[in-house]
Amino acid sequence: MIKLVKDRRFIFFGLLIVLIILSVYFASNYQNHLENPNTSIIVKNYPLGETVAVSGVVSDVHDGGFNLSDEYHGMDINYTITSGEHVSKGDQVEVLGILQPSYRVNATKILVITSFEYSFMLLRSALVALIFLFFFFRYWEFDLKKLEFRRRR
């Protein structure tokens, strides 16, 4: 029994099961602890007049606001945001505001990530990941029999 507990595969699969259980718990309960309702709660129970937090991509810009497109389980939800904030079509936007009828939100706080910033952030992250992987596998190798990384000599 003690040999089994010290076996790396046993420890790996035990930790993997714990990770899966914690992930399932988080996925099923995180909405209960949100400060402001998001799209999933708006679709299920329309909290009219409450402060909500919505996010998505700007699909259209008009005088006095813009339209925000969000997707929830294959459903396209289109919000009309009332705000004086300058945004462009394709920007990623997070809005905190008061929910009105017909998916209209009077914005109180807005965070805008322009489409260029978003693309640049993805490119930067991919570049850093490639550099990390290059240096990692230059100095380390994976031993499949022992399921461990060993430093190259």
C-alpha positions as CSV (number, residue, x, y, z in Angstrom):
1,M,0.0,0.0,0.0
2,I,2.8,2.4,0.9
3,K,4.5,1.7,-2.5
4,L,1.3,2.5,-4.3
5,V,1.0,5.9,-2.5
6,K,4.6,6.8,-3.5
7,D,4.0,5.8,-7.1
8,R,4.1,8.9,-9.4
9,R,1.3,7.7,-11.5
10,F,-1.0,7.3,-8.5
11,I,-0.1,10.8,-7.3
12,F,-0.6,12.3,-10.8
13,F,-4.0,10.7,-11.3
14,G,-5.0,11.6,-7.7
15,L,-4.1,15.3,-8.4
16,L,-5.9,15.2,-11.7
17,I,-9.1,14.0,-10.1
18,V,-8.9,16.7,-7.5
19,L,-8.4,19.3,-10.3
20,I,-11.4,18.0,-12.2
21,I,-13.6,18.1,-9.1
22,L,-12.6,21.7,-8.3
23,S,-13.1,22.7,-11.9
24,V,-16.6,21.3,-12.0
25,Y,-17.5,22.9,-8.6
26,F,-16.2,26.3,-9.9
27,A,-18.1,26.0,-13.2
28,S,-21.4,25.1,-11.5
29,N,-21.2,27.7,-8.6
30,Y,-19.3,30.8,-9.7
31,Q,-22.4,32.6,-10.9
32,N,-23.9,32.4,-7.3
33,H,-21.1,34.6,-6.1
34,L,-21.0,37.3,-8.8
35,E,-21.4,40.9,-7.6
36,N,-23.4,41.9,-10.6
37,P,-25.5,39.7,-12.9
38,N,-24.0,38.8,-16.3
39,T,-25.6,37.6,-19.6
40,S,-26.4,34.1,-18.3
41,I,-28.5,35.5,-15.4
42,I,-30.0,38.2,-17.6
43,V,-31.3,35.5,-20.1
44,K,-32.7,33.3,-17.3
45,N,-34.1,36.0,-15.0
46,Y,-34.3,39.5,-16.5
47,P,-33.3,41.7,-13.5
48,L,-34.9,44.9,-14.7
49,G,-33.5,48.1,-13.0
50,E,-30.5,46.3,-11.4
51,T,-26.8,46.9,-12.1
52,V,-25.5,44.3,-14.5
53,A,-22.1,43.5,-16.0
54,V,-22.1,42.7,-19.7
55,S,-19.4,42.2,-22.3
56,G,-19.0,41.6,-25.9
57,V,-17.9,43.0,-29.3
58,V,-19.1,46.3,-30.6
59,S,-21.3,45.6,-33.6
60,D,-22.6,49.1,-34.4
61,V,-21.9,52.7,-33.2
62,H,-24.6,55.3,-33.2
63,D,-25.3,58.7,-31.6
64,G,-25.5,58.4,-27.9
65,G,-24.2,54.8,-27.7
66,F,-23.4,51.6,-29.4
67,N,-24.7,48.0,-29.9
68,L,-22.9,45.2,-28.1
69,S,-23.0,41.6,-29.3
70,D,-22.6,38.7,-26.9
71,E,-23.1,35.0,-27.3
72,Y,-24.5,32.7,-24.6
73,H,-24.9,29.0,-25.4
74,G,-25.3,29.6,-29.1
75,M,-27.8,32.5,-28.6
76,D,-26.8,35.9,-29.9
77,I,-27.7,38.6,-27.4
78,N,-27.6,42.2,-28.6
79,Y,-27.4,45.0,-26.1
80,T,-28.0,48.6,-26.8
81,I,-25.6,50.6,-24.6
82,T,-26.4,54.2,-23.8
83,S,-23.1,56.0,-23.3
84,G,-20.9,58.9,-24.6
85,E,-17.8,56.7,-24.6
86,H,-15.9,56.6,-27.9
87,V,-15.7,53.1,-29.3
88,S,-15.2,51.6,-32.7
89,K,-16.7,48.6,-34.5
90,G,-14.9,45.4,-33.4
91,D,-13.7,46.6,-30.0
92,Q,-14.0,44.3,-27.0
93,V,-16.1,46.1,-24.4
94,E,-17.1,45.4,-20.8
95,V,-20.0,47.5,-19.4
96,L,-21.3,48.0,-15.9
97,G,-24.7,49.7,-16.0
98,I,-28.4,49.7,-15.2
99,L,-30.5,47.2,-17.2
100,Q,-33.6,48.7,-19.0
101,P,-36.3,46.9,-21.1
102,S,-35.3,45.4,-24.5
103,Y,-31.7,44.7,-23.5
104,R,-30.9,48.3,-23.1
105,V,-28.1,49.2,-20.6
106,N,-27.4,52.7,-19.3
107,A,-23.7,52.5,-18.8
108,T,-22.1,53.7,-15.6
109,K,-18.6,52.3,-16.2
110,I,-17.0,51.0,-19.4
111,L,-13.7,49.2,-20.2
112,V,-12.7,49.3,-23.8
113,I,-10.0,47.1,-25.4
114,T,-9.6,48.2,-29.0
115,S,-9.4,45.5,-31.7
116,F,-5.7,46.4,-32.3
117,E,-4.9,46.1,-28.6
118,Y,-6.7,42.7,-28.5
119,S,-4.9,41.3,-31.6
120,F,-1.5,42.7,-30.3
121,M,-2.1,41.1,-26.9
122,L,-2.8,37.7,-28.5
123,L,0.3,38.0,-30.7
124,R,2.5,39.0,-27.7
125,S,1.2,36.0,-25.7
126,A,1.8,33.6,-28.5
127,L,5.4,34.9,-29.0
128,V,6.2,34.6,-25.3
129,A,4.8,31.1,-25.2
130,L,7.0,30.1,-28.1
131,I,10.1,31.6,-26.5
132,F,9.2,29.9,-23.2
133,L,8.8,26.5,-24.9
134,F,12.0,26.9,-26.8
135,F,14.1,27.5,-23.7
136,F,12.2,25.0,-21.6
137,F,12.7,22.1,-24.0
138,R,16.3,23.2,-24.6
139,Y,17.2,22.6,-21.0
140,W,14.6,19.9,-20.0
141,E,13.4,16.6,-21.4
142,F,10.4,14.4,-20.6
143,D,11.0,10.8,-19.5
144,L,7.9,8.9,-20.5
145,K,8.7,5.8,-18.4
146,K,9.0,7.7,-15.2
147,L,6.6,10.5,-16.1
148,E,9.0,13.3,-15.1
149,F,11.0,16.1,-16.5
150,R,14.7,15.8,-16.3
151,R,17.4,18.4,-16.9
152,R,19.4,17.8,-20.0
153,R,23.2,17.4,-19.6
